[in-house]
Amino acid sequence: MIIGLIVLIVGGDYLVKGASSIALRLHLSPLVVGLTIVAFGTSAPELVISIQSAVSGSPDLAMGNVVGSNICNLALVLGLTAVINPVKVQSNSIQVDWPVTMGSALLLYLTVREGFLEFWEGVLFVVLLLLYLVFIIRQSRKDVKAMQKMMDQDDIPDAPSKQIWKDLGFIAIGCLGLYYGSEWFVGSAKELALSLGVEERVVGLTVVALGTSLPELVTACVASYKGQSDLALGNLMGSNIFNILSILGLTSMIQSIPVHVDILNKDIIWMLLITLMILPLMIMRREVGRVDGLILLVVYSIYVYTVVV
């Protein structure tokens, strides 16, 4: 499973490099590339795991992966980041990021209440994602410097590579890495669930969710240690929006996703409550401080305890 996760992350990285370079050949600005291809590429491991899980008859892994990753982002990753260095809250996070994050979570809850996520609901999610992308790209023109700071510049080449075959090679390696990495990761996660005698839902919400959130966790902690945590909150909420709208949207368009009753009645409620809990922390002092970070870590620990036990 660990090998599968490593292959997934490396595959996503190669896919982003190749696709970014080809996008620059088409004269797209690095800013647009960062807000679309890079953002989508970093969600690629979660996307292929969810599709692989749904198609191979493990829908609890698919839904649990997304819901668990979102809880992990706002409780564990943000909590650790804030403990290392208090996270400053940008006005944009309060005015745009949080409402869209909360709206996406509420939309997910309302659409799965009948017990599954189907094709037309997936289409709705993808359309909303495209509208959101158009909005943030338009916003980015007003505040180019801030948006460029948000992006990991290492993922965006300054110019396309000299040889197009190299870009195509990166894309091919990336796709192969995502395919085989997801096969190994999902297959091993299912075996792990069987050997431990626990539900696939539990493995999806904990092991798979934590594994696919590792890149965000490492990046956020390193940035916080270097004193660059001011945009971590917006990035994490953006990741949650992408997880729901792109991953569940595209997965349900390929295969309808039945929803475990506990995911509906417990885990999505936890996701909504943690997202709601973030708002007063953001508004009160315009920062998520160390004490707030410790509270979020305690909340995540309680959540994991209730899921596992």
C-alpha positions, 0 to 999 in steps of 0.5 A: 500500500505504501509503495502504491501511495508513493507511485501515485504521488510521483505519477501525479507530479510527472503528470503536472510537469508534462501537462503544465509544459504543454499548456505553456506551449499553447500560450496559457499564462503560468497563473492559469496553469497553476489554478487549473492543471496544477490544482487538478493534478494535485487531486489526481491521486484522490481522483483515481483512487475514488474511481478505482474504488467505485469501479472495483465494487468498493464505494465506501473507500471512494466516499470515505476517501473524500470525506476523510481527506476533507476532515483531515485537511481542516482538522489535522493539517490545519491544526499542525500548521497552526501549532508550528506557526499561527496561520494568518487569515486573508479576507478572501478566505472569509469572503469566498473560500469558506462560503464555497467550502461550506456550500460544497459540503452542504450540497454533498449532504443534500445530494446523498440523502437518498443513499447514493450519488448518481450521474446527473448529480455528478454533472452538477458538481462538475458544472459548479467546479467549472464556474468556480474555476472561471470565478477564481481565474477572473479574481486572479487578474485583480490580484495576480501577486497574491494568487502567484504566491498561493501556487507552488512555483516549483510545479510550474515551469517558467517556459515549455521544455524544448522537446515535446516528446519529453512532455508527452513522456512525463504525461505517459509516466504520470498516467501509468503511475496513477493507474498502477499506484491506485491499483496497488493502493486500493487493492492493499487497502481492501486486503488490510480492511479484511485482515483487520476485520474492519469496514472498508468505510473505516479504512477509507476515512482513516488510512486512505484519507491520511495517505492521500492528504500526506502531500498537503500535510508535508507542504503545509508543515514545511511552509509553516516552519519557514513562516509562510503559513499565511495562505495555508488556510485558503489552500486547504479549503480550495483542496476540499472544494476540489475534492467534493466537486471534481473527485466525487463529481467525475467518479459519480459520472463514471459509476453511481456511488452508493453511500454507507448510512454511517458516512451519511449520518456521522462522517459528513456531519463531522465534516460539516461541523469542523468546517463550521467550527473554522469560521469563528476561529477565522473571524475572531482574531483574523488568525488560527493560533496555536491554541486553536491548532491544539483544539483542532488536533483534539477534535481530529483525535476524537473523530478518529477514535469514534470511527475506529472504536 
